[in-house]
Amino acid sequence: MKNSQAGFTLIELVMVIVILGVLAAVAIPKFIDLRADANTAAVASVAGSLSAAAATNFAARTANVANGVAVANCTDVPSALQGGVLPTGAGGTYSVATGAITAGESATCTLTFTPTTGSAVTASFTGIGIS
């Protein structure tokens, strides 16, 4: 009777472990900073929404003073958003830095997202003053 055994040799098993280790060493750093990237993208998105809301508010209020809201400070711009407030969530809080905006002029304002864990992320948006 012929005695045959099937299986992997020790060298083959070691090579598979080495290859998996190299793949893990390359892939893991790419996934470590995903939360920070997501926070940066979210802040940029909200800042873009604030810029668009400021422009829309300016156009609406220029056409008819009864429409829109008066904007004299960077902190007034979120009131031009639908709902009139910055987004909220369990992940952290948004805040807008104070800065005066002259009526009919635009100003660069700063939006900051402070996550419950990790470091704060900032983005700029354009506010347009109107009385």
C-alpha positions as CSV (number, residue, x, y, z in Angstrom):
1,M,0.0,0.0,0.0
2,K,1.3,3.4,-1.0
3,N,1.5,6.0,1.9
4,S,0.9,9.5,0.5
5,Q,0.2,12.6,2.5
6,A,-1.1,15.8,1.0
7,G,-0.5,19.2,2.6
8,F,1.6,22.3,2.7
9,T,5.2,22.4,3.6
10,L,6.5,24.5,6.4
11,I,8.3,26.8,3.9
12,E,5.0,27.4,2.0
13,L,3.2,28.3,5.2
14,V,6.0,30.7,6.3
15,M,5.9,32.4,2.8
16,V,2.1,32.9,3.1
17,I,2.5,34.5,6.5
18,V,5.3,36.8,5.2
19,I,3.2,37.9,2.3
20,L,0.2,38.6,4.5
21,G,2.5,40.6,6.9
22,V,3.8,42.7,4.0
23,L,0.2,43.4,2.7
24,A,-0.9,44.4,6.2
25,A,2.1,46.7,6.6
26,V,1.2,48.5,3.4
27,A,-2.6,48.6,3.9
28,I,-3.0,49.5,7.6
29,P,-1.5,53.0,7.4
30,K,-3.9,53.9,4.6
31,F,-6.9,53.2,6.9
32,I,-5.6,54.7,10.1
33,D,-6.3,58.4,9.2
34,L,-9.7,57.8,7.6
35,R,-11.6,59.6,10.4
36,A,-9.5,62.8,10.0
37,D,-10.1,62.7,6.2
38,A,-13.8,62.3,6.7
39,N,-13.9,65.2,9.2
40,T,-12.0,67.4,6.7
41,A,-14.4,66.5,3.9
42,A,-17.4,67.1,6.1
43,V,-16.1,70.6,7.2
44,A,-15.3,71.5,3.6
45,S,-18.9,70.5,2.6
46,V,-20.5,72.5,5.3
47,A,-18.3,75.5,4.4
48,G,-19.4,75.2,0.8
49,S,-23.0,75.2,1.9
50,L,-22.4,78.3,4.0
51,S,-20.9,80.1,1.0
52,A,-23.8,79.1,-1.2
53,A,-26.3,80.1,1.4
54,A,-24.6,83.5,1.8
55,A,-24.8,84.1,-2.0
56,T,-28.4,83.0,-2.2
57,N,-29.4,85.1,0.8
58,F,-27.7,88.1,-0.7
59,A,-29.5,87.7,-4.0
60,A,-32.9,87.1,-2.3
61,R,-32.5,90.0,0.0
62,T,-31.3,92.4,-2.7
63,A,-34.4,91.5,-4.7
64,N,-36.7,92.0,-1.8
65,V,-35.7,93.1,1.7
66,A,-38.5,90.9,3.2
67,N,-36.7,87.8,2.0
68,G,-33.6,86.3,3.6
69,V,-31.8,87.5,6.7
70,A,-29.5,90.4,7.5
71,V,-25.8,89.5,7.7
72,A,-23.4,91.8,9.4
73,N,-21.1,89.2,11.0
74,C,-19.7,85.8,10.0
75,T,-21.8,84.3,12.8
76,D,-25.0,85.5,11.0
77,V,-24.3,83.4,7.9
78,P,-25.6,80.1,9.3
79,S,-29.0,81.7,9.8
80,A,-29.2,81.8,6.0
81,L,-29.1,78.0,5.8
82,Q,-32.3,76.0,5.5
83,G,-33.3,75.6,9.1
84,G,-31.1,78.5,10.2
85,V,-28.6,76.5,12.2
86,L,-25.3,74.6,11.7
87,P,-25.5,70.8,11.5
88,T,-25.3,68.9,14.8
89,G,-24.4,65.4,15.6
90,A,-22.8,63.0,18.1
91,G,-19.4,63.3,16.3
92,G,-18.7,66.9,17.4
93,T,-19.7,70.5,17.1
94,Y,-19.4,73.2,14.5
95,S,-18.7,76.9,15.3
96,V,-18.1,80.0,13.2
97,A,-15.5,82.6,14.2
98,T,-16.8,86.1,14.8
99,G,-15.8,88.6,12.1
100,A,-17.6,91.7,10.9
101,I,-18.9,91.9,7.3
102,T,-19.7,95.2,5.7
103,A,-23.0,95.4,3.8
104,G,-22.5,94.8,0.1
105,E,-19.0,93.4,0.7
106,S,-17.7,89.8,1.0
107,A,-15.4,88.5,3.8
108,T,-13.6,85.3,4.4
109,C,-15.0,83.6,7.5
110,T,-13.8,80.5,9.4
111,L,-15.8,77.4,10.2
112,T,-14.3,75.0,12.9
113,F,-15.4,71.5,13.6
114,T,-14.4,70.2,17.0
115,P,-14.8,66.4,17.1
116,T,-15.4,64.5,20.4
117,T,-12.2,62.7,19.7
118,G,-9.3,64.0,17.7
119,S,-8.2,67.5,16.7
120,A,-10.3,70.3,15.4
121,V,-10.6,70.9,11.6
122,T,-11.2,74.3,10.0
123,A,-12.3,75.5,6.6
124,S,-13.0,78.9,5.1
125,F,-16.2,80.2,3.5
126,T,-17.3,83.5,2.0
127,G,-19.9,85.5,3.8
128,I,-21.6,88.4,2.0
129,G,-22.9,91.3,4.2
130,I,-26.4,92.7,3.7
131,S,-28.6,94.8,5.9
